[in-house]
């Protein structure tokens, strides 16, 4: 990043810049043979000023001044000895130049459309945040100089590794005392942008999401998938504290597969990474405990991701929708599997009615819970609540009739006719479908003080569909033959 204050004689009063070597390495990887290295600071500034016509503006230079190269945006191509740097985002405001060189995560030839380069919007937001932070002080030279001197510390917070995390630079000013400009310990890794001071504490949360497609058909196979993530927040003193965390499974629990770890993990058993959901399970598969030694980043992060092949989905369902004249007859049966914890934060089944008018009449009978109708009268919400009954089964039957369809009512090109679904939304706290958990007593922290350790887990539905068994499934499946 470069932002410079120019006087009438175009001398640099407050030069300031920040380079991110990690981003430059990524650019070389993404851009391949089209990569143009960033030159030295002085060479880049000279080339940028030339492109902006702030120097040699009285000389006609064809590649810069020809009428066929009229620039209608803030994005420039800056010519350097190593080639043309693109896209350089630059603009002038109140005598200051704000500029950055965003990362393009693809090859540069042919040049991608500006709208497809996400780094441009991120870079512009960051520059506007810097401008908002600096602008109020432009009439006071001493205050202006002090603020620019603080920018390096603020940028360590705003984008520690080159990706903007917070573009509201003004909001970061209050936490300057907690930030180091450069690590004081050479062993401090790049991902620990600052060191924590205070009472040590560690928070770990395992979040599992279950996706499901149920059809209640003999010739179509139901499918379900479990995805897990282990989120950590480690407030521990020291420049490079070592932490070891273990994930455990109950006896005969399904093993974790497709494990992907955060780059802060310092070592790992290769057997953990060999288990893949693409291959059938066998007796030799690794089933834990799964140990992760790591040096935690300063902020919250996902220590690892995983999948697992669980034997049954948490809720089994059957949905039948039949059209009789101007009415629809619906029947829904849901059953909570006996191995699932019967304690929900919320549990709700939503029944949308696409390509029809508003619901004019709804007659129903439910064994448990209550029904709510959406404001647009196009969706019925069956609120089951926080528990299933003792039988672990609930049912809904009813008839629905509709009024005249209007443009404001939802349509769907897949769910036409009787092809329809029920979608489940639920969250079960202190539970995982795999049984995976963190033993707080097995977390090892090699740092001074006794930290407070908090471990939690949860199971959340994600794309949990039960399709109408009286209509064709939305995707064709080949029948499984023995």
Secondary structure, DSSP 8 states (H G I E B T S, - for coil): -EEEEB-TT--BSS-EE---HHHHHHHHHHHGGG------HHHHHHHHHHHTTSSSTTS--HHHH-GGG---SSEEEEEETTEEEEEEEEEEETTEEEEEE---SS--SS---GGG-HHHHHHHHHHHHHHHHHHTTTT-HHHHHHHHHHHHHHHHHH-TTSS-S---GGGGGGGGGG--SS-SSTT--TT--S---SS-EEEEEEEEEEEEEE---SSS--EEEEEEEEEEEEE--SSS-EEEEEEE--TT---EEEEEE-TTEEE--HHHHH--TTS---TTS----EEEEE---SS-EEEEEEEE--SS-SEEEEEEEEEETTEEEEEEEEEE-TTS-S--SEEEEEEE-TTS--EEEEEEEESSSEEEE-TTSSEEEEE--S---TTSEEEEEEEEEE----TTS---SSS-TT--EEEEEEEEET--SS--EE-GGG-EEESSS--EEEEEEEEEEEEEEEEBTTS--SS-------
